Amino acid sequence: MTKQEKLYEDIHNYTKFKLVEMLIEKHKGSKLDNLNAIEQLSEDVLDILTLCGMKFYQKGKRKHDN
């Protein structure tokens, strides 16, 4: 496995973990039976994707700058 493939796998695994963690913490037992609940879930997913993207962007940028 190349370094780039390993990085993509790390990003995938971390993002999946953070999404599952958020779903368990915030939405366990709740029903997606109305538009507001679905909208909130979408916002939460986007927040997690942003968090993960920023983490790996900074990691890659530091590596590239060195």
C-alpha positions as semicolon CSV with decimal commas, in nm:
position;residue;x (nm);y (nm);z (nm)
1;M;0,000;0,000;0,000
2;T;0,140;0,339;-0,097
3;K;0,163;0,634;0,143
4;Q;-0,120;0,807;-0,043
5;E;-0,345;0,500;-0,022
6;K;-0,267;0,474;0,350
7;L;-0,357;0,841;0,398
8;Y;-0,690;0,794;0,215
9;E;-0,766;0,489;0,429
10;D;-0,681;0,684;0,745
11;I;-0,908;0,970;0,638
12;H;-1,189;0,728;0,556
13;N;-1,161;0,543;0,887
14;Y;-1,137;0,859;1,097
15;T;-1,433;1,020;0,920
16;K;-1,646;0,707;0,959
17;F;-1,554;0,685;1,328
18;K;-1,643;1,051;1,391
19;L;-1,976;1,016;1,208
20;V;-2,073;0,707;1,406
21;E;-1,964;0,872;1,730
22;M;-2,177;1,180;1,655
23;L;-2,479;0,970;1,556
24;I;-2,459;0,772;1,879
25;E;-2,416;1,081;2,097
26;K;-2,669;1,313;1,936
27;H;-2,926;1,099;1,758
28;K;-2,947;0,775;1,954
29;G;-3,312;0,689;2,000
30;S;-3,441;0,981;1,796
31;K;-3,660;0,936;1,494
32;L;-3,610;1,109;1,163
33;D;-3,982;1,159;1,122
34;N;-3,989;1,530;1,043
35;L;-3,804;1,777;0,828
36;N;-3,639;1,954;1,123
37;A;-3,483;1,630;1,253
38;I;-3,352;1,543;0,906
39;E;-3,218;1,895;0,861
40;Q;-3,040;1,880;1,198
41;L;-2,884;1,546;1,109
42;S;-2,762;1,693;0,780
43;E;-2,605;1,987;0,963
44;D;-2,437;1,752;1,209
45;V;-2,295;1,539;0,926
46;L;-2,162;1,848;0,749
47;D;-2,000;1,967;1,073
48;I;-1,822;1,634;1,113
49;L;-1,707;1,632;0,750
50;T;-1,573;1,986;0,795
51;L;-1,391;1,887;1,114
52;C;-1,232;1,584;0,949
53;G;-1,140;1,778;0,637
54;M;-0,971;2,052;0,838
55;K;-0,779;1,799;1,047
56;F;-0,632;1,621;0,747
57;Y;-0,583;1,941;0,546
58;Q;-0,371;2,085;0,830
59;K;-0,182;1,758;0,864
60;G;-0,107;1,754;0,490
61;K;-0,020;2,123;0,480
62;R;0,230;2,091;0,766
63;K;0,390;1,794;0,592
64;H;0,402;1,983;0,260
65;D;0,546;2,300;0,419
66;N;0,834;2,108;0,578
